[in-house]
Amino acid sequence: MKGAMIMPYIDPDVILEAKKMDLFTYLQSYEPQELVRFSGNVYCTRTHDSLKISNGKWCWHSHGIGGRSALDYLIKVRDMSFTEAVEQIIGQTAIQPPVSVSKDEKPKPKPFTLPPANRSATHMVNYLTKRGIDFDILRFCMDTGRLYESYPYHNAVFVGMDEKGTPRYAALRGARFMGEATGSDKHYSFGIPAETDSDTLHLFESPIDLLSYATLLKLHSYDWRQEHLLSLSGVYQPKENAGQTATPAALERFLERNPNVRKIVLRFDNDTTGRLAVQTIRAVLPDSYEIISSPPPSGKDYNDYLCDRLGLPRAQGKKRNIER
């Protein structure tokens, strides 16, 4: 039928495997920073302190919803589609099998491990240029060790480094997969510092949004290396109790290392979560900073806006819950 949406096919066995994973195991294996012991064998998440996990089930009390599996959680809490949630779980298990640790044990920190690099970057470059990212900007990131293609899954790997240039963080992104390398330290998220001293920092949710903004600057003949660019490598989700919300780790570290920064431009997604993140960062940072909110003029994020400007189709599978 003309105009009908074709849903991607997922093998039923793959779906069955994804449904088997419980939320505790998923968070323990892939987002251990989100798992907080509440009492005894009851856990909550760092983002949602009213979401309790116990006896193989979870319940988000403040919203009156719950479930058993990680799949339920990704769909109901993280607002992923069924296909995105399945691919998220299977993609994570392909990179690192889930750990099995007793709830009475404290999970041991995992050493940081970068995914193996592919011999070429053809798949990655093709994926990112189709999303409008300028090739010269990609080449800069590859030449400086900030970006490469993984093997054997051909994901784009966005590397965050410490002050000595040592990799400490890696965000993985594919056509339908998002994840982080094992042991990633969120204090060292993907970013591109200014070439010279600058008092301005532009903050993004994702590396692709950061590169999209850099491409937009280049399209307007601006020097994209004149101001600091930093991504949080994911949505900044404040706690339900705003008074307990901390400054994003990557932002906190960057400001400590760059005391000359006085202006912070928040280029977050054009949705409810993005606007809440803006309000929270304004609340947690000192008044000495000038904080400006600058969401994309069109689309959900800066990559949508870049694609609109270039006449390219927006990336498939992205959520469109933009509130006017």
Legacy VTK file of the C-alpha trace (Angstrom):
# vtk DataFile Version 3.0
C-alpha trace
ASCII
DATASET POLYDATA
POINTS 324 float
0.000 0.000 0.000
1.388 3.386 -0.959
2.596 5.406 2.015
2.521 2.446 4.406
5.386 2.242 6.882
7.557 -0.866 6.525
8.643 -2.116 9.930
12.114 -3.677 10.132
12.076 -7.467 10.531
13.534 -8.950 13.700
13.977 -12.686 14.055
11.521 -14.089 16.656
14.406 -15.891 18.412
16.182 -12.551 18.826
13.038 -11.026 20.330
12.727 -13.984 22.703
16.312 -13.510 23.887
15.742 -9.793 24.468
12.609 -10.514 26.527
14.549 -12.857 28.819
16.747 -10.111 30.280
15.482 -8.645 33.538
16.019 -4.996 34.395
18.445 -5.614 37.278
20.781 -7.623 35.039
20.556 -5.060 32.242
21.433 -2.113 34.479
24.076 -4.065 36.368
25.760 -5.081 33.099
25.410 -1.972 30.932
24.452 0.998 33.106
25.858 0.207 36.577
25.956 3.915 37.417
22.124 3.901 37.287
21.714 1.101 39.857
21.356 2.295 43.462
20.653 0.037 46.452
17.548 1.297 48.260
17.359 -1.281 51.047
18.067 -5.001 51.312
17.459 -6.482 47.865
15.457 -3.486 46.681
17.093 -1.140 44.182
16.117 2.098 42.493
17.636 3.985 39.587
19.782 7.072 39.990
17.556 8.983 37.570
14.189 7.876 38.980
14.321 7.274 42.722
10.675 6.175 42.803
11.386 3.343 40.333
11.982 0.302 42.512
13.468 -3.050 41.380
12.844 -6.154 43.473
12.254 -9.911 43.033
12.637 -9.805 39.273
10.079 -7.011 38.845
10.207 -3.236 38.663
7.629 -0.573 39.440
7.787 3.154 38.751
5.523 4.209 41.614
5.244 7.896 40.728
3.863 6.965 37.286
1.900 3.846 38.233
3.618 1.584 35.680
5.844 -1.451 35.952
7.034 -4.648 34.371
9.453 -7.537 34.575
11.942 -7.178 31.764
14.522 -4.676 30.623
12.519 -4.539 27.404
9.474 -3.250 29.316
11.681 -0.628 30.975
13.223 0.672 27.756
9.787 0.996 26.157
7.794 2.408 29.092
10.446 4.529 30.817
12.995 5.352 28.125
10.268 5.866 25.497
11.879 3.588 22.900
9.915 1.801 20.227
9.691 -2.001 20.489
12.235 -2.405 17.673
14.656 0.121 19.183
14.440 -1.561 22.598
15.135 -5.043 21.202
18.077 -3.783 19.171
19.434 -1.872 22.162
19.504 -5.013 24.313
20.868 -7.308 21.615
23.430 -4.712 20.578
24.723 -4.435 24.140
24.956 -8.193 24.608
26.868 -8.498 21.320
29.500 -6.089 22.669
29.640 -7.500 26.213
27.773 -10.544 27.605
25.673 -9.697 30.680
27.321 -10.192 34.055
25.830 -12.344 36.773
26.456 -10.985 40.248
24.427 -11.622 43.373
22.281 -8.704 44.468
24.125 -8.902 47.789
27.448 -8.318 46.041
28.650 -4.923 44.953
29.492 -5.093 41.232
33.207 -4.591 40.613
34.141 -1.678 38.370
35.018 -2.844 34.866
38.218 -1.707 33.176
37.774 0.621 30.234
37.972 -1.284 26.959
37.765 0.253 23.501
36.074 -1.900 20.839
38.434 -3.321 18.182
38.957 -1.007 15.212
38.006 -1.965 11.678
40.694 -1.746 9.001
38.707 0.878 7.133
36.092 3.459 8.093
33.927 3.105 4.992
30.709 2.059 6.765
31.037 4.709 9.457
31.853 7.546 7.054
28.981 6.543 4.789
26.571 6.486 7.752
27.640 9.878 9.091
27.879 11.673 5.746
24.359 10.460 4.939
23.351 12.298 8.093
24.898 15.452 6.675
28.163 15.546 8.665
30.976 17.296 6.796
33.749 14.923 5.665
36.589 17.281 6.630
35.229 17.439 10.180
35.049 13.642 10.271
38.628 13.483 8.987
39.782 15.814 11.771
38.126 13.589 14.381
39.659 10.438 12.876
43.127 11.993 12.594
43.017 13.068 16.267
41.832 9.649 17.511
38.373 10.875 18.457
36.486 8.750 15.948
36.847 5.359 14.297
34.825 2.407 13.020
34.491 -0.683 15.209
34.974 -4.299 14.198
32.994 -6.457 13.531
29.804 -4.379 14.046
30.883 -1.253 12.080
29.573 1.191 14.678
30.894 4.748 14.871
33.026 5.002 18.032
33.231 8.512 19.537
36.191 8.631 21.912
36.499 10.941 24.926
40.000 11.637 26.238
41.610 12.984 29.384
44.040 15.903 29.545
46.937 13.694 28.413
45.060 12.454 25.347
44.408 9.023 26.857
41.031 7.497 25.853
38.709 7.243 28.869
35.261 7.097 27.279
33.639 5.787 24.091
30.095 6.209 22.778
29.016 3.695 20.124
26.466 4.639 17.497
25.071 2.729 14.562
22.042 3.054 12.338
19.824 1.505 15.012
22.093 1.103 18.018
23.391 3.306 20.828
25.706 2.185 23.611
28.888 2.832 25.547
32.157 0.920 25.689
32.738 -1.167 28.811
34.118 0.856 31.718
33.508 4.270 30.123
34.024 7.237 32.435
31.354 9.879 31.779
33.677 12.599 33.086
35.552 12.301 29.789
32.832 12.502 27.186
33.378 13.172 23.476
34.268 16.776 22.784
36.353 19.114 20.643
38.043 21.920 22.586
38.559 25.328 21.012
41.770 25.829 19.068
42.504 28.989 21.060
41.331 30.335 24.425
37.561 30.743 24.472
35.083 31.746 27.149
32.184 29.929 25.434
31.140 26.275 25.674
28.443 24.688 23.476
26.854 21.647 25.117
25.045 18.829 23.260
23.259 15.619 24.153
25.112 13.476 21.614
28.319 13.446 19.541
26.303 13.454 16.304
24.507 16.636 17.357
27.888 18.180 18.159
29.271 17.295 14.715
26.043 18.507 13.097
26.446 21.910 14.732
30.103 22.075 13.651
28.956 21.311 10.089
26.359 24.092 10.270
29.067 26.548 11.340
31.202 25.506 8.392
28.245 25.904 6.031
27.998 29.521 7.209
31.768 29.989 6.733
32.417 30.227 10.479
35.531 28.724 12.065
34.104 25.761 14.009
37.284 25.469 16.135
36.934 28.879 17.796
34.651 27.764 20.665
34.493 24.679 22.875
32.157 21.837 21.831
31.203 19.116 24.336
28.646 16.305 24.272
27.078 14.565 27.251
26.851 11.329 25.211
23.226 10.847 26.081
20.189 12.574 27.479
20.783 14.379 30.772
17.937 13.115 32.941
17.603 15.009 36.222
16.450 13.148 39.310
12.845 13.421 40.349
14.058 15.308 43.416
15.717 18.299 41.735
17.586 19.162 44.930
19.569 15.930 44.631
20.479 16.406 40.971
24.170 16.853 40.265
25.863 18.715 37.440
26.500 16.351 34.492
29.881 14.686 35.076
31.369 15.736 31.727
30.290 19.361 32.189
31.572 19.517 35.766
34.997 18.211 34.772
35.232 20.493 31.731
34.456 23.609 33.763
37.024 22.619 36.373
39.679 22.292 33.664
38.602 25.457 31.836
37.959 28.180 34.450
37.926 30.870 31.741
34.571 29.594 30.412
31.828 32.055 31.372
29.121 31.383 28.757
27.409 28.003 28.273
25.084 27.493 25.311
22.748 24.522 25.830
21.903 23.036 22.444
19.662 20.243 23.695
16.834 18.429 21.964
13.617 20.256 21.190
11.454 18.156 23.508
10.235 17.985 27.101
13.332 16.172 28.361
15.634 18.683 26.719
13.793 21.631 28.245
13.829 20.005 31.686
17.576 19.460 31.366
18.020 23.155 30.557
16.032 24.195 33.636
17.998 21.834 35.867
21.440 22.905 34.651
20.444 26.517 35.179
19.479 25.601 38.737
22.625 23.632 39.636
25.275 25.911 38.102
26.465 29.088 39.855
24.955 32.414 38.794
28.394 33.503 37.556
27.780 31.570 34.330
25.747 33.029 31.489
23.518 30.155 30.369
21.716 30.331 27.045
19.222 27.790 25.730
19.410 27.371 21.962
17.447 24.333 20.718
17.397 23.596 16.975
15.138 25.891 14.887
13.512 22.811 13.336
13.390 19.097 14.074
14.018 17.266 17.304
17.785 17.793 17.411
20.621 19.489 15.555
21.063 16.576 13.181
17.418 16.896 12.129
18.003 20.614 11.567
21.175 19.962 9.545
19.367 17.420 7.374
16.558 19.928 6.824
19.066 22.568 5.741
20.766 20.172 3.311
17.551 18.675 1.962
18.438 15.242 3.320
15.968 12.801 4.884
16.078 12.762 8.667
17.524 9.654 10.295
15.098 6.747 10.455
13.897 5.337 13.787
14.281 8.590 15.720
11.507 9.705 18.040
9.412 12.636 16.905
7.688 13.600 20.163
8.357 17.307 19.636
6.109 19.547 21.665
5.166 22.867 20.142
LINES 1 325
324 0 1 2 3 4 5 6 7 8 9 10 11 12 13 14 15 16 17 18 19 20 21 22 23 24 25 26 27 28 29 30 31 32 33 34 35 36 37 38 39 40 41 42 43 44 45 46 47 48 49 50 51 52 53 54 55 56 57 58 59 60 61 62 63 64 65 66 67 68 69 70 71 72 73 74 75 76 77 78 79 80 81 82 83 84 85 86 87 88 89 90 91 92 93 94 95 96 97 98 99 100 101 102 103 104 105 106 107 108 109 110 111 112 113 114 115 116 117 118 119 120 121 122 123 124 125 126 127 128 129 130 131 132 133 134 135 136 137 138 139 140 141 142 143 144 145 146 147 148 149 150 151 152 153 154 155 156 157 158 159 160 161 162 163 164 165 166 167 168 169 170 171 172 173 174 175 176 177 178 179 180 181 182 183 184 185 186 187 188 189 190 191 192 193 194 195 196 197 198 199 200 201 202 203 204 205 206 207 208 209 210 211 212 213 214 215 216 217 218 219 220 221 222 223 224 225 226 227 228 229 230 231 232 233 234 235 236 237 238 239 240 241 242 243 244 245 246 247 248 249 250 251 252 253 254 255 256 257 258 259 260 261 262 263 264 265 266 267 268 269 270 271 272 273 274 275 276 277 278 279 280 281 282 283 284 285 286 287 288 289 290 291 292 293 294 295 296 297 298 299 300 301 302 303 304 305 306 307 308 309 310 311 312 313 314 315 316 317 318 319 320 321 322 323
